[in-house]
Amino acid sequence: MPPEVRLVITSVRHTGGAGDAASGRRQDQAVGLPAEAGTARTIALPRLTRLQLADMVARRSQAAPDPALVARVLGLTRGIPAAADALLTEWSRRDAVRIADGHAFLAASAPVPVLPDEDRFMRALHELGEPCRTTAAALSVLWPLGRTAVALVAGSTGLSEREVGYSVRRLIAAGLLDELPGEDGGGPRGWVFRSPLMEHAVRERLGPLERARMSAAAVEALWAARDGTAAATSPRRPAVLLEEADTVTYLPERMADAGVLIDRERAAAELTAAAEALHPDPEDRGMLRWFRAALRLIEEPAARELALLRCVKAAWVVGDHPAAGQAVETILRDPSDVVSGPDLHELAVLQVVAVTSVKDWPQLSRMGRPSGGTVCRCPRRPHCRRGPWRCA
């Protein structure tokens, strides 16, 4: 059934006990389907509104839903009832929806769940078979590039553009994709998953190499369009992000996934700039992830230490204290001259707080003693840049 169908009314008609020679019906087919007589029809009901979704969440949780929770459900499901039901079911399994003082709210940093294989949307995709499944997987990464996505899907999967076009039409017919109409009858602008929850489930099933290869294709296409080299290398129109896509996070996310398959220096610089633009990232849109991705791409030691310092501060801002503590430990173990004295002092304080936040009392005791249990006799004390518990 198409995902927007919420109610199906059926009826059957009895054709008698004996087979109908004229119609060729066997005796075991005495009950006929109304569709054969043209009496069945499907009524597609509209998607749920924000108020209707709020009522749905209230019934499921037996509490007044927080507006942010309702907005999150609406954004991930676009009002499709089956998708909203699947989302709330998976969140309930993970105890992501909390109840306090009669109000339901989403737990902090609750991830978007991945729909299981038995979910109706995933079953519908599986039943389509190949090449539809491969096309859907590639589009989960490349759909924001609009009509250019067809060529990029073909190039990154080995399918022909004809096969990709055929698969897109079948995915639309199955209710998994929506076509974005173009202006003045110029054909579609592109395609979008009917439910972002479905898009997430398909993308999360990709292996790291597949995602990296498709992401690299997207990055190279966008860089070529930005540099003005797309027209010289391809007769097709340059890649442009659809307005329906998240234009702030799409390119950094693809650079983070592509990794070493693209220009390392350029990607590291753009990832760092994008992460700094999001600071302090209260909505957790990717600041820490992009800083870490930039760190993996940097090879020069001094630049790596500065990148690691940015990771420490970003992890601290988003509340990932254990990760911040581990990064601090790496810097303090052998600090270089690129990290200033005030920064080292701040890092030492952060490490103490990070260790305390996880109640690692033995580690806190070790940090309070000089290395080897001896008195610190560093000639540069109290200005030793290796830290008060690193010099023996």
C-alpha positions as CSV (number, residue, x, y, z in Angstrom):
1,M,0.0,0.0,0.0
2,P,1.2,3.5,-0.6
3,P,2.5,5.0,2.7
4,E,-0.2,7.8,2.8
5,V,-3.1,5.3,2.8
6,R,-4.5,5.1,6.3
7,L,-7.8,3.2,5.7
8,V,-8.7,0.4,3.4
9,I,-12.3,-0.8,3.0
10,T,-12.7,-4.1,1.1
11,S,-15.5,-6.3,0.1
12,V,-15.8,-9.6,-1.7
13,R,-18.4,-11.1,-4.0
14,H,-19.4,-14.7,-4.1
15,T,-19.6,-16.2,-7.6
16,G,-21.3,-19.5,-6.7
17,G,-20.1,-23.0,-5.9
18,A,-19.3,-24.2,-9.3
19,G,-16.6,-23.0,-11.7
20,D,-17.6,-20.5,-14.3
21,A,-16.6,-21.9,-17.6
22,A,-17.3,-18.7,-19.4
23,S,-15.0,-16.7,-17.2
24,G,-12.4,-19.5,-16.8
25,R,-12.7,-19.3,-13.0
26,R,-11.8,-22.5,-11.1
27,Q,-14.0,-23.8,-8.3
28,D,-11.3,-22.8,-5.7
29,Q,-11.7,-19.3,-6.9
30,A,-15.4,-19.0,-6.0
31,V,-14.7,-15.8,-4.0
32,G,-13.8,-13.0,-6.5
33,L,-11.9,-9.8,-5.8
34,P,-13.9,-6.6,-6.3
35,A,-11.0,-5.2,-8.3
36,E,-11.8,-7.7,-11.0
37,A,-15.2,-6.1,-11.4
38,G,-13.9,-2.5,-11.2
39,T,-15.7,-1.9,-7.9
40,A,-12.6,-1.3,-5.7
41,R,-10.9,2.1,-5.4
42,T,-8.2,3.6,-3.1
43,I,-8.8,6.8,-1.2
44,A,-5.6,8.6,-0.5
45,L,-6.0,10.7,2.7
46,P,-3.9,13.8,3.4
47,R,-0.8,13.7,5.6
48,L,-1.1,14.5,9.3
49,T,-0.8,18.0,10.4
50,R,1.3,19.2,13.3
51,L,-1.8,19.2,15.6
52,Q,-2.7,15.7,14.5
53,L,0.8,14.5,15.1
54,A,0.7,16.1,18.6
55,D,-2.5,14.2,19.3
56,M,-0.8,11.0,18.1
57,V,2.2,11.5,20.3
58,A,0.0,12.3,23.3
59,R,-2.0,9.1,22.9
60,R,1.1,7.0,22.6
61,S,2.9,8.6,25.6
62,Q,-0.1,9.5,27.7
63,A,1.5,12.9,28.3
64,A,1.5,16.4,26.8
65,P,4.1,16.4,24.0
66,D,6.8,18.9,24.0
67,P,6.7,21.2,20.9
68,A,10.3,20.3,20.0
69,L,9.3,16.6,20.0
70,V,6.3,17.2,17.7
71,A,8.5,19.3,15.4
72,R,11.1,16.5,15.2
73,V,8.4,13.9,14.4
74,L,7.0,16.1,11.7
75,G,10.4,16.8,10.2
76,L,11.4,13.1,10.0
77,T,8.1,11.7,8.8
78,R,6.5,14.7,6.9
79,G,3.2,13.7,8.4
80,I,3.0,10.2,7.0
81,P,1.1,8.2,9.6
82,A,3.0,4.9,9.1
83,A,6.3,6.6,9.3
84,A,5.3,8.5,12.5
85,D,4.1,5.2,14.0
86,A,7.4,3.5,13.1
87,L,9.5,6.4,14.5
88,L,7.7,6.5,17.8
89,T,7.9,2.7,18.1
90,E,11.6,2.7,17.6
91,W,12.1,5.6,20.0
92,S,10.0,3.8,22.6
93,R,12.3,0.7,22.3
94,R,15.3,2.9,23.0
95,D,13.6,4.8,25.8
96,A,14.3,8.0,23.9
97,V,10.9,9.7,24.8
98,R,11.0,10.6,28.4
99,I,8.1,11.6,30.6
100,A,8.5,14.3,33.3
101,D,5.7,16.2,35.1
102,G,3.1,15.0,32.7
103,H,5.1,16.2,29.6
104,A,6.8,14.0,26.9
105,F,10.1,15.2,25.5
106,L,12.9,13.7,23.4
107,A,16.0,12.8,25.4
108,A,19.1,14.9,24.7
109,S,21.2,13.7,21.7
110,A,18.6,10.9,20.9
111,P,19.7,9.5,17.5
112,V,17.4,9.0,14.6
113,P,16.5,5.3,14.7
114,V,17.2,3.0,11.8
115,L,14.1,1.2,10.6
116,P,14.4,-2.6,10.9
117,D,14.2,-4.9,7.9
118,E,10.7,-6.0,8.9
119,D,9.4,-2.4,8.7
120,R,6.8,-1.9,5.9
121,F,8.9,0.7,4.1
122,M,12.0,-1.5,4.1
123,R,9.9,-4.5,2.9
124,A,8.5,-2.4,0.0
125,L,12.1,-1.5,-1.1
126,H,13.3,-5.1,-0.7
127,E,10.4,-6.4,-2.9
128,L,11.4,-4.0,-5.7
129,G,14.7,-5.8,-6.0
130,E,17.6,-4.6,-8.2
131,P,18.4,-2.2,-9.6
132,C,15.9,-0.2,-7.5
133,R,17.6,-1.0,-4.2
134,T,21.0,0.1,-5.5
135,T,19.5,3.3,-6.9
136,A,17.7,4.1,-3.7
137,A,20.9,3.6,-1.7
138,A,22.8,6.0,-3.9
139,L,20.0,8.6,-3.9
140,S,20.0,8.6,-0.1
141,V,23.4,10.3,-0.5
142,L,23.0,12.1,-3.9
143,W,19.4,13.2,-4.2
144,P,20.1,16.8,-3.0
145,L,22.0,17.4,-6.3
146,G,18.7,17.3,-8.2
147,R,18.7,16.1,-11.9
148,T,22.5,15.8,-11.8
149,A,22.0,12.9,-9.3
150,V,21.0,10.5,-12.1
151,A,24.5,10.7,-13.8
152,L,26.3,10.6,-10.4
153,V,24.3,7.5,-9.3
154,A,25.2,5.8,-12.6
155,G,28.8,6.8,-12.3
156,S,29.2,5.6,-8.7
157,T,27.2,2.4,-9.0
158,G,28.0,1.0,-12.4
159,L,24.4,1.2,-13.6
160,S,23.4,2.9,-16.8
161,E,21.5,6.1,-16.7
162,R,18.6,4.3,-18.3
163,E,18.5,1.8,-15.5
164,V,18.7,4.6,-12.9
165,G,15.8,6.4,-14.6
166,Y,13.7,3.2,-14.7
167,S,14.4,2.6,-11.0
168,V,13.5,6.1,-10.1
169,R,10.1,5.7,-11.8
170,R,9.5,2.4,-9.9
171,L,10.5,4.0,-6.6
172,I,8.0,6.8,-7.2
173,A,5.3,4.3,-8.1
174,A,6.0,2.4,-4.9
175,G,5.5,5.6,-2.8
176,L,9.2,5.8,-1.6
177,L,10.2,8.8,-3.7
178,D,8.5,12.0,-4.6
179,E,9.1,13.9,-7.8
180,L,9.9,17.6,-7.6
181,P,8.2,19.3,-10.5
182,G,10.2,21.8,-12.5
183,E,9.2,25.2,-13.7
184,D,7.4,25.8,-17.0
185,G,7.1,22.1,-17.7
186,G,10.8,21.6,-18.1
187,G,10.8,18.2,-16.4
188,P,11.5,17.4,-12.7
189,R,14.0,19.4,-10.7
190,G,14.9,16.2,-8.9
191,W,13.6,13.6,-6.5
192,V,13.3,13.5,-2.7
193,F,12.5,10.6,-0.3
194,R,8.9,10.8,0.8
195,S,10.0,10.3,4.4
196,P,13.4,11.5,5.7
197,L,13.2,8.5,8.1
198,M,13.3,6.2,5.2
199,E,16.2,8.1,3.6
200,H,18.1,7.7,6.9
201,A,17.4,4.0,7.1
202,V,18.6,3.4,3.5
203,R,21.8,5.5,3.9
204,E,22.7,3.9,7.2
205,R,22.8,0.5,5.5
206,L,25.6,1.6,3.2
207,G,29.0,0.4,3.9
208,P,31.8,2.9,4.6
209,L,33.4,2.4,1.2
210,E,30.1,2.8,-0.7
211,R,29.3,6.0,1.2
212,A,32.8,7.4,0.7
213,R,32.7,6.7,-3.0
214,M,29.2,8.4,-3.5
215,S,30.1,11.3,-1.2
216,A,33.3,11.9,-3.2
217,A,31.3,12.0,-6.4
218,A,29.0,14.7,-4.8
219,V,32.0,16.7,-3.5
220,E,33.8,16.7,-6.8
221,A,30.6,17.8,-8.7
222,L,30.0,20.6,-6.3
223,W,33.6,21.8,-6.3
224,A,33.6,21.7,-10.1
225,A,30.5,23.8,-10.2
226,R,31.9,26.3,-7.7
227,D,35.2,26.5,-9.6
228,G,33.5,26.9,-13.0
229,T,35.1,23.8,-14.4
230,A,32.0,21.7,-14.7
231,A,31.0,23.1,-18.1
232,A,34.4,22.4,-19.5
233,T,34.5,18.8,-18.4
234,S,30.9,17.8,-18.9
235,P,28.1,18.9,-21.3
236,R,25.6,18.5,-18.5
237,R,24.5,21.4,-16.4
238,P,26.6,22.1,-13.2
239,A,25.6,20.5,-10.0
240,V,23.4,22.7,-7.8
241,L,21.9,21.8,-4.5
242,L,18.1,21.6,-4.3
243,E,16.4,24.1,-2.0
244,E,14.8,21.2,-0.3
245,A,18.2,20.0,0.9
246,D,20.1,21.3,4.0
247,T,22.6,23.5,2.1
248,V,24.5,24.3,5.3
249,T,25.4,20.7,6.3
250,Y,25.3,18.8,3.0
251,L,28.7,19.5,1.6
252,P,30.6,19.2,4.9
253,E,28.8,15.9,5.6
254,R,29.9,14.6,2.2
255,M,33.5,15.7,2.7
256,A,33.5,14.0,6.1
257,D,32.3,10.8,4.5
258,A,34.5,11.0,1.5
259,G,37.7,11.2,3.6
260,V,40.9,10.6,1.7
261,L,39.1,10.1,-1.7
262,I,39.1,13.9,-2.2
263,D,41.7,16.7,-2.0
264,R,42.8,16.4,1.7
265,E,44.1,19.9,2.1
266,R,41.0,21.6,0.6
267,A,38.6,19.3,2.5
268,A,40.3,19.9,5.8
269,A,40.2,23.7,5.4
270,E,36.5,23.7,4.4
271,L,35.5,21.3,7.1
272,T,37.3,23.5,9.7
273,A,35.6,26.6,8.4
274,A,32.2,25.0,8.3
275,A,32.6,23.7,11.9
276,E,33.7,27.1,13.2
277,A,30.7,28.7,11.5
278,L,28.3,26.4,13.5
279,H,30.0,27.1,16.9
280,P,28.6,26.4,19.5
281,D,26.2,24.1,17.5
282,P,23.3,23.9,20.0
283,E,21.3,21.7,17.6
284,D,24.2,19.2,17.2
285,R,24.3,19.6,13.4
286,G,27.8,18.4,12.9
287,M,30.5,20.7,14.4
288,L,32.3,18.1,16.4
289,R,32.1,15.5,13.6
290,W,33.5,18.0,11.1
291,F,36.4,18.9,13.3
292,R,37.3,15.3,13.8
293,A,37.0,14.6,10.0
294,A,39.4,17.5,9.4
295,L,41.8,16.1,12.0
296,R,41.9,12.8,10.1
297,L,42.9,14.6,6.9
298,I,45.7,16.7,8.3
299,E,49.2,15.2,8.2
300,E,51.5,18.1,9.4
301,P,52.2,17.6,13.1
302,A,51.8,21.2,14.3
303,A,48.5,21.6,12.3
304,R,47.3,18.3,13.7
305,E,47.8,19.5,17.2
306,L,45.9,22.7,16.6
307,A,43.1,20.6,15.0
308,L,43.1,18.3,18.0
309,L,42.8,21.4,20.3
310,R,39.7,22.4,18.3
311,C,38.3,19.0,18.8
312,V,38.8,19.2,22.5
313,K,36.9,22.5,22.8
314,A,34.1,21.3,20.4
315,A,33.6,18.1,22.4
316,W,33.5,20.1,25.6
317,V,30.9,22.5,24.2
318,V,28.6,19.7,23.0
319,G,28.9,17.9,26.4
320,D,31.0,14.9,25.2
321,H,33.3,15.2,28.2
322,P,34.9,11.7,27.9
323,A,36.0,12.4,24.3
324,A,37.3,15.8,25.4
325,G,39.3,14.2,28.1
326,Q,40.9,11.6,25.8
327,A,41.9,14.3,23.3
328,V,43.4,16.4,26.1
329,E,45.4,13.4,27.3
330,T,46.9,13.1,23.8
331,I,48.0,16.8,23.7
332,L,49.4,16.9,27.3
333,R,51.4,13.7,26.8
334,D,53.8,15.5,24.5
335,P,52.7,19.1,23.8
336,S,54.5,21.1,21.1
337,D,55.3,24.8,20.9
338,V,52.1,25.6,18.9
339,V,50.0,25.2,22.0
340,S,50.3,28.2,24.2
341,G,50.8,28.2,28.0
342,P,47.3,29.5,28.8
343,D,45.9,26.8,26.5
344,L,47.8,24.1,28.3
345,H,46.6,25.3,31.7
346,E,43.0,25.3,30.3
347,L,43.5,21.8,29.0
348,A,44.7,20.6,32.3
349,V,41.6,21.9,34.0
350,L,39.4,20.3,31.4
351,Q,41.1,17.0,31.9
352,V,40.5,17.1,35.6
353,V,36.8,18.0,35.1
354,A,36.4,15.3,32.4
355,V,37.9,12.6,34.7
356,T,35.7,13.8,37.6
357,S,32.6,13.7,35.4
358,V,33.0,9.9,34.9
359,K,34.0,9.4,38.5
360,D,37.4,7.9,37.7
361,W,38.8,8.5,41.1
362,P,42.0,6.3,40.7
363,Q,42.9,8.3,37.5
364,L,42.3,11.6,39.4
365,S,44.6,10.4,42.2
366,R,47.3,9.5,39.6
367,M,47.0,13.0,38.0
368,G,47.6,14.6,41.4
369,R,51.0,12.8,41.8
370,P,54.2,13.5,39.8
371,S,55.2,10.8,37.4
372,G,56.9,7.9,39.2
373,G,55.7,9.1,42.6
374,T,58.7,11.5,42.9
375,V,58.7,15.2,43.7
376,C,58.7,17.4,40.5
377,R,62.2,18.9,40.0
378,C,61.7,20.3,36.6
379,P,64.1,23.3,36.2
380,R,61.3,25.2,34.4
381,R,58.8,24.8,37.3
382,P,56.3,26.4,37.7
383,H,56.3,27.2,34.0
384,C,56.8,23.7,32.7
385,R,54.8,23.3,29.5
386,R,54.6,19.6,29.9
387,G,52.0,19.9,32.7
388,P,52.3,19.5,36.4
389,W,52.0,15.7,36.4
390,R,54.0,15.0,33.2
391,C,57.5,15.9,34.2
392,A,59.5,13.8,36.7
